[in-house]
């Protein structure tokens, strides 16, 4: 299973800023190993974030995203103590869900 995401969320002036560091190999499927064999692609395809059950971010990734991707986004309506849930899934069926409390 993938390592936990590092999620930080803070509200200021009615706007919540969320920063997420996802642990993932993000292999694009275009590189070759030392023997010349193609390394199969293994990358995050979808990222969703919710606040109080409402989607605040929905993103699609490709193999062009770097290893251990960092994502930052903002939304309105968050309050201190609320939870933000972030979930990703990849092209091999793996997924990870973590949450953070808004500070």
matplotlib code that plots the C-alpha trace (Angstrom):
import matplotlib.pyplot as plt

x = [0.0, 1.1, 2.5, 0.1, -0.4, 0.9, -2.1, -2.1, -5.2, -5.6, -8.3, -7.6, -10.0, -12.8, -10.5, -9.1, -5.7, -5.0, -1.5, -1.1, 2.1, 1.3, 3.7, 3.7, 6.3, 4.5, 6.2, 5.1, 5.5, 7.9, 11.2, 13.3, 15.3, 19.1, 18.2, 16.1, 12.8, 9.9, 9.0, 5.2, 3.3, 2.2, 0.7, -2.1, -5.0, -7.6, -7.5, -10.7, -11.0, -14.1, -15.1, -18.2, -19.1, -19.0, -16.4, -14.0, -11.5, -11.6, -8.4, -7.1, -3.4, -1.3, 2.1, 3.6, 3.3, 6.5, 7.1, 5.6, 3.4, 2.6, -0.8, -2.1, -5.6, -8.0, -11.7, -14.2, -16.5, -14.1, -13.9, -11.4, -12.0, -13.7, -12.3, -10.8, -10.6, -8.3, -8.4, -6.3, -6.5, -4.0, -4.0, -3.3, -6.3, -4.5, -6.0, -5.3, -7.6, -6.4, -7.9, -6.8, -8.4, -8.5, -6.4]
y = [0.0, 3.5, 5.8, 8.2, 11.6, 14.6, 17.1, 20.6, 22.7, 26.3, 28.9, 32.6, 35.4, 32.8, 30.8, 27.4, 26.5, 22.8, 21.4, 17.7, 15.6, 12.2, 9.3, 7.4, 6.1, 7.8, 5.6, 7.0, 3.7, 5.2, 4.5, 1.4, -0.6, -1.5, -4.5, -2.3, -3.6, -1.1, -0.3, -0.6, 2.6, 3.0, 6.4, 8.3, 8.8, 10.5, 12.8, 13.9, 16.2, 16.7, 19.1, 18.1, 15.6, 18.2, 17.8, 20.8, 19.3, 16.7, 16.2, 13.7, 13.0, 11.2, 9.6, 13.0, 14.0, 13.7, 11.1, 12.0, 14.7, 17.9, 19.5, 22.8, 24.2, 26.7, 26.7, 28.8, 27.7, 25.9, 26.5, 25.7, 22.1, 20.9, 17.9, 17.7, 14.3, 13.6, 10.4, 9.2, 6.1, 4.9, 2.9, -0.4, -0.2, 1.0, 3.9, 5.9, 8.1, 10.4, 13.4, 16.5, 19.0, 22.6, 24.8]
z = [0.0, -0.7, 2.0, 3.5, 1.8, 3.5, 3.6, 5.0, 5.0, 6.3, 6.1, 5.7, 4.7, 3.8, 1.4, 2.3, 0.8, 0.6, -0.1, -0.8, -1.3, -2.7, -2.5, -5.9, -8.4, -11.3, -14.0, -17.4, -19.4, -21.9, -20.2, -20.7, -18.2, -18.5, -20.7, -23.1, -22.0, -21.7, -18.0, -17.6, -16.8, -13.2, -12.5, -10.7, -13.0, -10.8, -7.8, -5.9, -2.9, -0.8, 1.9, 4.0, 1.3, -1.5, -4.3, -4.3, -6.7, -9.4, -11.5, -14.1, -14.3, -16.9, -16.9, -17.6, -13.9, -11.8, -9.1, -5.7, -7.1, -5.1, -5.6, -4.2, -4.6, -3.0, -2.3, -0.5, 2.4, 4.7, 8.4, 11.1, 12.3, 9.1, 7.3, 3.8, 2.2, -0.7, -2.7, -5.7, -7.9, -10.4, -13.7, -11.9, -9.6, -6.5, -4.5, -1.4, 0.8, 3.5, 5.3, 7.1, 9.5, 8.4, 10.6]

ax = plt.figure().add_subplot(projection="3d")
ax.plot(x, y, z, "-o")
ax.set_aspect("equal")
plt.show()
